Structure formats: structure tokens, C-alpha cells
Amino acid sequence: MIKRYKVGKPPSQTWRTFLKIHMNNTYAIDFFTVPTVDFKILYVFIVLWHERRKVVHFNVTMNATAQWTSQQIIEACPWNKVPKYLLRDRDGIYGKVFQGRIKNMGIEQVKTAPHSPWQNPYCERIIGSIRRDCLNHIIMLNEAHLKGILSDYFEYYHRDRTHLGLSKDTPYKRQIQIEPENGKLIALPRVGGLHHRYIWKEAA
């Protein structure tokens, strides 16, 4: 007997168009979990600006509540830098407290369809990168350890790690370096040596 599996529908043209048109004024949010060495579960919350794939805010907690999540949005969005749209899934943590806070800030919520992570593609992509580039290689001790590691990773992500979606640039932009005539390639360790940035330096 041949089993047949349903294939998820590809993103609609309308959804693709919305994401493309509103790149500069859309933030996306999501949670992911990280286990510690003693099997506790930590929740990581990220706020991502679509246009430059920049993580404008992140935080870690052992007890993710609607009140805590609402406070993270305030910290991510100073009044002079409030996005027009906030893209999120339909998780129950985004309840009345959260929705009221977003409404008061003048932000329009855009909710993805149930069981459709592809509708929040940039958050899904960066969470995958965080796991592959960083978390899969380190055992976390506690909340403070995870926050420190992620701070180092996001520094590398923003200033050193190039992105195909940004024409091989970084979210903070970095200058293209020309190889000098008698240049020497130098490796600069990042994230405790887990990654490196390579630069040219003129030979002495």
C-alpha cells in the first residue's frame, strides 16, 4: 500500500508581495526554546526587522508570559522607531494583554495562518541559523550563560556574517576590503572562536 502525504501549499503571491512591499516597516517576532545542562527549558524571544534582517531586540526567560512578552515589545520599539506592522503566529501567549499593548503603540498586527511557519520566513530562517551556527555546538548552563552567548552571536551575525538576501552584505553593512599587494590574511575569532572573520592586513 502506497502512503500519500499532503504537500504544504507554497506561499501565495499576495503574501510574498506584502512581505516585499513592507520590508522597511515590518517587525517579526517569535519564540524558540533552549534546554540547559540540567534539563531546564529557557525561552528565547526575538524581534527581527525585515529590511536588514536585524535582530532589534532579544531576551531570555524561564517563564514566558503575556506580560513579559508585552514588555519586550516596549523595549524593542522606542516611540520614534515603532514599525507599522508586527508579524507573528497565533500562539496563545499573544493574548489580550499583549494585543492591547500593541494596539496602544499604534502597531498593526499581521497574524500568520495556523500551522504555516513559512509565512514568517525571516524569523524561521534566523532561528535555524542560530541553532546551526551556535546553539548546536554549546551546552547551556543557565539563563545568564545563554544571554551572553546569544549577545556574542548577534554581534557576529550583524557585523560579520554575510547574507545572500542582502546581496552578501551584513545587517549593519560592512566595507568591502581590497587585497593589498603584499597582504596577509588575518583570522579574527568570533563567538569564542566558534566562527571567524577574515581580513587583509598589509605585511610588515
C-alpha positions as CSV (number, residue, x, y, z in Angstrom):
1,M,0.0,0.0,0.0
2,I,1.4,3.4,-1.0
3,K,1.0,6.2,1.6
4,R,0.3,9.6,0.2
5,Y,1.3,12.7,2.1
6,K,-0.1,16.1,1.7
7,V,2.3,18.7,0.5
8,G,2.1,22.1,2.1
9,K,0.8,24.9,-0.2
10,P,3.6,27.3,-1.4
11,P,3.4,30.9,-0.3
12,S,0.8,32.9,-2.2
13,Q,1.7,35.7,-4.5
14,T,-0.3,38.1,-2.3
15,W,1.7,37.1,0.8
16,R,5.0,37.3,-1.0
17,T,4.0,40.8,-2.3
18,F,3.1,42.0,1.2
19,L,6.4,40.9,2.7
20,K,8.3,42.5,-0.2
21,I,6.5,45.8,-0.2
22,H,6.6,46.3,3.6
23,M,10.1,45.2,4.2
24,N,11.2,48.5,5.7
25,N,8.3,48.9,8.2
26,T,7.7,45.4,9.4
27,Y,9.0,43.6,12.5
28,A,8.5,39.9,13.0
29,I,8.6,38.1,16.4
30,D,8.9,34.5,17.5
31,F,9.9,32.3,20.4
32,F,12.2,29.3,20.4
33,T,13.3,27.0,23.3
34,V,16.8,26.0,24.5
35,P,17.5,23.3,27.1
36,T,20.1,23.7,29.8
37,V,22.6,21.2,31.1
38,D,20.3,20.4,34.0
39,F,17.3,19.9,31.6
40,K,15.5,23.2,32.3
41,I,13.9,24.9,29.4
42,L,14.7,28.5,28.5
43,Y,12.6,30.6,26.2
44,V,14.2,33.0,23.8
45,F,12.2,35.8,22.3
46,I,13.5,37.7,19.2
47,V,12.3,40.8,17.4
48,L,13.5,41.0,13.8
49,W,13.4,43.9,11.4
50,H,12.7,42.6,7.9
51,E,14.6,45.0,5.7
52,R,18.1,44.5,7.1
53,R,17.4,41.1,8.8
54,K,18.5,42.8,12.0
55,V,17.6,41.5,15.5
56,V,16.5,44.7,17.1
57,H,15.8,43.0,20.5
58,F,16.1,39.7,22.2
59,N,15.7,38.3,25.7
60,V,15.7,35.1,27.6
61,T,13.3,33.8,30.4
62,M,12.3,30.7,32.2
63,N,8.7,31.9,32.5
64,A,7.3,33.4,29.3
65,T,4.1,35.2,30.0
66,A,2.0,37.7,28.0
67,Q,3.0,40.5,30.4
68,W,6.7,39.7,29.9
69,T,6.3,39.5,26.2
70,S,4.5,42.8,26.1
71,Q,7.4,44.4,28.0
72,Q,9.8,43.1,25.4
73,I,7.9,44.9,22.6
74,I,8.2,48.2,24.5
75,E,12.0,47.7,24.9
76,A,12.3,46.8,21.2
77,C,10.3,49.7,19.9
78,P,11.2,53.2,21.3
79,W,8.4,55.6,20.4
80,N,10.4,57.1,17.5
81,K,11.1,53.7,16.0
82,V,7.7,51.9,16.0
83,P,7.0,49.7,13.0
84,K,3.8,49.8,11.1
85,Y,3.3,46.1,11.1
86,L,4.1,43.3,13.5
87,L,4.2,39.8,12.1
88,R,3.5,36.9,14.5
89,D,1.9,33.5,14.8
90,R,-1.2,32.6,16.7
91,D,0.4,31.4,19.9
92,G,-1.8,31.8,23.0
93,I,0.9,33.9,24.7
94,Y,-0.1,36.8,22.4
95,G,-3.3,37.3,24.4
96,K,-5.4,40.3,25.4
97,V,-2.6,41.9,27.4
98,F,-0.2,41.7,24.5
99,Q,-2.7,42.7,21.9
100,G,-3.8,45.7,23.9
101,R,-0.2,46.9,24.3
102,I,0.4,46.6,20.6
103,K,-2.8,48.5,19.8
104,N,-1.9,51.3,22.1
105,M,1.5,51.6,20.4
106,G,-0.2,52.1,17.0
107,I,1.2,48.9,15.5
108,E,-1.0,46.7,13.2
109,Q,-0.7,43.0,13.9
110,V,-0.4,40.6,11.0
111,K,-1.1,37.0,12.0
112,T,0.1,34.0,10.1
113,A,-2.3,31.2,9.2
114,P,-2.4,28.2,11.6
115,H,0.5,25.7,11.2
116,S,2.1,27.9,8.5
117,P,5.6,28.8,9.7
118,W,6.6,29.7,6.1
119,Q,4.5,32.8,6.4
120,N,7.1,34.1,8.9
121,P,10.1,33.2,6.8
122,Y,12.8,35.5,8.1
123,C,12.2,34.6,11.8
124,E,12.2,30.9,10.9
125,R,15.4,31.3,8.9
126,I,17.3,33.2,11.6
127,I,16.2,30.7,14.3
128,G,17.6,27.9,12.1
129,S,20.9,29.9,11.7
130,I,21.2,30.4,15.5
131,R,20.8,26.7,16.1
132,R,23.1,25.6,13.3
133,D,25.8,28.2,13.8
134,C,25.8,28.4,17.6
135,L,23.5,26.5,19.9
136,N,24.0,23.1,18.4
137,H,27.7,23.4,19.4
138,I,27.4,24.6,23.0
139,I,25.8,23.2,26.2
140,M,24.0,26.0,28.0
141,L,24.5,26.3,31.8
142,N,21.8,28.8,32.7
143,E,19.9,31.9,31.6
144,A,22.9,34.2,32.0
145,H,25.1,31.9,30.0
146,L,22.6,31.7,27.2
147,K,22.2,35.5,27.1
148,G,25.9,36.0,26.9
149,I,26.4,33.5,24.1
150,L,23.5,35.0,22.1
151,S,24.8,38.5,22.6
152,D,28.2,37.4,21.1
153,Y,26.4,35.5,18.3
154,F,24.3,38.5,17.3
155,E,27.3,40.7,17.3
156,Y,28.9,38.3,14.8
157,Y,25.6,37.9,12.9
158,H,25.1,41.7,12.5
159,R,28.7,42.7,11.6
160,D,30.5,39.7,10.2
161,R,28.1,37.1,8.8
162,T,27.1,37.8,5.2
163,H,23.5,37.2,3.9
164,L,22.5,36.2,0.4
165,G,19.2,38.1,0.9
166,L,21.3,41.2,1.5
167,S,23.5,40.7,-1.6
168,K,26.2,39.1,0.6
169,D,26.3,42.1,2.9
170,T,25.8,42.1,6.7
171,P,22.8,43.7,8.5
172,Y,25.0,46.5,9.8
173,K,26.8,46.8,6.4
174,R,30.5,46.2,6.1
175,Q,33.0,47.7,3.8
176,I,34.5,45.5,1.0
177,Q,38.2,45.1,1.6
178,I,40.7,45.2,-1.3
179,E,43.5,42.7,-1.0
180,P,46.8,44.7,-0.6
181,E,49.7,43.9,-2.8
182,N,51.7,42.2,0.0
183,G,48.7,41.3,2.1
184,K,48.4,38.8,4.9
185,L,45.1,37.2,5.8
186,I,44.2,37.6,9.5
187,A,41.6,35.5,11.3
188,L,39.6,37.3,14.0
189,P,37.8,34.9,16.3
190,R,34.1,35.4,17.0
191,V,31.7,33.7,19.4
192,G,34.5,32.3,21.5
193,G,36.3,31.0,18.4
194,L,33.3,29.1,17.0
195,H,33.4,31.4,14.0
196,H,35.9,33.8,12.5
197,R,36.1,36.9,10.3
198,Y,38.9,37.1,7.9
199,I,40.5,40.5,7.0
200,W,43.5,41.6,4.9
201,K,46.4,43.2,6.6
202,E,49.4,44.7,4.9
203,A,52.6,42.7,5.6
204,A,55.2,44.4,7.7
